Amino acid sequence: MQRRAKRPVESYNSLPGGIQFYRRDRFYFMPESLQIPAPATVDAAALDWAQYGQALVHTGKLSPRDLERALAATHEMGGALDSALVSLGLVSEADAARALAEYLGLPFVPAEQFPDAPAEANGLLPAFLRAHRVLPLAIQGGQLYVAMHAPQDAFVLKALHLTTGLAVRPAVGLASDIDKALQHQQEEGQALHEDSEDVLGSGDAGEFVEHLRDLASEAPVIRLVNTIIGRVIELRASDIHLEPFEDGLHVRYRVDGVLQPGEVVSGNQGAAVSSRVKLLAHLDIAERRLPQDGSIKTRVKGRELDLRVSTVPTVHGESVVMRVLDRASVRFGLEDMGFEADNLARFRSLIQRPHGILLVTGPTGSGKTTTLYAALAKLDSTSQKIITVEDPVEYQLEGINQIQVHAQINLTFANALRSILRQDPDIIMIGEMRDGETAQIAVQSSLTGHLVLSTLHTNTAASAVVRMQDMGIERYLITSTVNGVLAQRLVRQLCPHCKAPVTPAPELLQSSGLAKFMPPGQLIYEARGCAQCRDTGYQGRTGIHELLVVDEAMRRAILQGGDASALQQLAVQSGMLTLYEDGLRKVAAGVTSLDEVLRVTQDELQEEHGDA
């Protein structure tokens, strides 16, 4: 009788999707999903898997034959030995993890020692933590303590350090325990969001609103909101953005016109933080489906601050923006606004005229309103009646009558202007010339002997004249009323602590136009970055300007229907320096950098290039 050949005691074969093992009359399959990243991203040399396996053999957790087979398989597939052993059922997950901790000299953290809620570190995304099985345990003394399934992964350790800026102190945890803890955190955040939507959607919002009110009144939330608002003084920020996303509430600060990332508030606290801000702004915390606007008056580090609050609904919650209106900034005089001597003298002469229109143009956030306030401060409010119409009133000025536009009750710019003409004003300031009706009333006001100050959204001074024509104002009325147009931008000033002198190449002097404003051999400065400016290279902002004065030659050009390019060219021939050229004067004086001027005046340069 022929005996059937015995199957080998042990063997393995490469199959699609993984490796098949045979051991003790049973088949096992290790899928490719057990592979770890390529050696380029994982410090494979940091761990001797054979030595790790021998430790399991010595403790009786693993047989020598099983270790040989598993090592051969991991060598073939490039996987981690501990994961392979657990997947094949050769070693329990707990035994493999404890052996890894002992081999690496790291502590082992069981699930019962995990915190109730993972520690919150800036920049750590839930998706990253889940993908690499990392559970933040605590943050103490500039150190981030984490439980990891694979603490030998140098790539993950470096990523944690670079993202948080903290020294990483890893420990070993079971992969299944870490997965459960991260899943529990995600489910809690989703449950809070769904509960809030369900309660509000059902119409029985009272209980949820009270819950939100209670959360917003708790000491940790109050401290967190106070800290967020308090940072505006430290950072010199102009806006605070609270933006809800899937992983939490992201806080960002606009500093010198550029957004900078801040803290990330966990999803559990995000709704409470937003509600706290809404309570301070006297907004309806139960209304989360419609935009709302309000204001907060507070005192931070001895400074009186007005915060203009705006909320809008997004898919992940309410986005809240707090615009910082620092009362100290309204005390700036025209001399502090960055005017060069020639522009300042001409601008002062324009605001001293008894009647006519003076326009300030530029994009949102270019300091137009602040310039107008500084101009009003130069006027004598004791002997003249000054009335403003604004939306909103950003700063309250002493001795000046300020009107807040309320579109809901039909108190529009046009309606308010019609009324104030009966108030016998000498000077009128219109926050923004938004439409033809407002422009018509401004023209009528100037023709009847009033000085009118207003703003427009145009890129250049000459474009403002064309914009008024587009609004329906006849050319002869423009030439009869408009005294001048000031175009303005804000550029960041170089940090005085770290700005570095450089010698510009002759080619750069000619191509940039700097040669017109500085002698050969003079140095310019570049941004470098230091602790004082938080490595940005800049600290504070100043204005650059182009001032178009409507003289006889300009009036003739307007009446003849000249376009913005022709009017701009005529103004330059009459001695006007463009925004870019005024910026070059700031570069030559060492106030700002050439890169910053180019960044801010891109739109003007593109228009000029297109016209050419």
Secondary structure, DSSP 8 states (H G I E B T S, - for coil): --------SEEEEEETTEEEEEETTEEEEEEGGGB---TTTS-GGG--HHHHHHHHHHTTSS-HHHHHHHHHHHHHHTB-HHHHHHHTTSS-HHHHHHHHHHHHT--B--GGGS-SS----TT--HHHHHHHTEEEEEEETTEEEEEES-TT-HHHHHHHHHHH-SEEEEEE--HHHHHHHHHHHHHHHHHHHHHHHHHHHHT--HHHHHHHHHHHTSHHHHHHHHHHHHHHHHHTEEEEEEEEETTEEEEEEEETTEEEEEEEE-HHHHHHHHHHHHHHTT--TT--SS-EEEEEEEEETTEEEEEEEEEEEETTEEEEEEEEEEGGGGG--GGGTT--HHHHHHHHHHHTSSSEEEEEE-STTSSHHHHHHHHHHHS-TTTS-EEEEESS--S--TT-EEEE-BGGGTB-HHHHHHHHGGG--SEEEES---SHHHHHHHHHHHHTT-EEEEEE--SSHHHHHHHHHHTT--HHHHHHHEEEEEEEEEEEEE-TTT-EEE---HHHHHHHSGGGTS-TT--EEE----TTTTTSSEEEEEEEEEEEE--HHHHHHHHTT--HHHHHHHHHHTT---HHHHHHHHHHTTSS-HHHHHHHTHHHHHHHHHH-
